Amino acid sequence: QLNLNSASSTGAQALAVAARCITRGEQELMVVVGAEPALPTLLMEANQRTGAIASSGSSRPLTAHRSGMVPREAAGCLVLESRQRAEARGAVVLGRVVTTASGCEAHHLVAPLPGQALSDHLLARLLQGAGGLEASAIDWICLHATGTRRFDQEELQFVRRAFPNVPWISAMKRSLGHGLGAA
């Protein structure tokens, strides 16, 4: 058992740790769970004061009408297993984790550093970790998409610059709410 707390990236961090355990042969099967309770009053008030909470009560990231995030209670669960284990039981492989990379700006509660330097660095690490893959080979990106103007703008600028042929983009927080660790 391993507990992580990395705010919005907790679920992704847990997935990366589980994939590493399987890749190293330490485990054959991992259950990855991300869960997020309701935000405590003090944290909710802090987010409201920074303008991070949607004024409309509706999260619309990556749109002209975005006004912030809508924190939600949420949970998600994913089972990962080694390829050998999946093949031995005749499972249809639905996806695979090729490589992961993460970073922490520790800059601001809801805004990234301007200029996307960390995003550039992480993309380079991902491509290298995938055996020198080119950015053009990526066909799907799941964006953070907080719904805040500053963060969405930085994220979209990065995507436009890093991916000349923009891949398919999704932003789960639009549908599920800002479940932070469960996202």
MOJO-V517284 format. One line per field, one symbol per residue. phi: phi as a letter, one per 20 degrees, with the letter a starting at -180 (. if undefined). burial: b if it has 9 or more other C-alpha atoms within 8 Angstrom, else e. A space follows every 10 residues. Layout:
phi->???
burial->???
This chain:
phi->.cdcbclfeg ffffffffff ffgfnfbdbc ddccbbffff gffffffffe neeffencec fmdfefcpec fcfabbbbdd bfggffffem fefeabeeac bbbbeldbgc ceffnlgffg fffffffffe mngegfefdb cdfflfnegf fgffffffff ffcgdgffcc bfffedneel gff
burial->eeeeeeebbb bebbbbebbe bbeeeeebbb bbbbbbeeee eeebeebbee bbbbeeeebb bbeeebbbbb bbbbbbeeeb bbeebbbeee eeeeeeeeee eeeeeeeeee ebeeebeeeb ebbebbbbbb eeeeeeeeee bebebbbbbe bbebbbebbb eebeeebeee bbbbeebbbb bbb
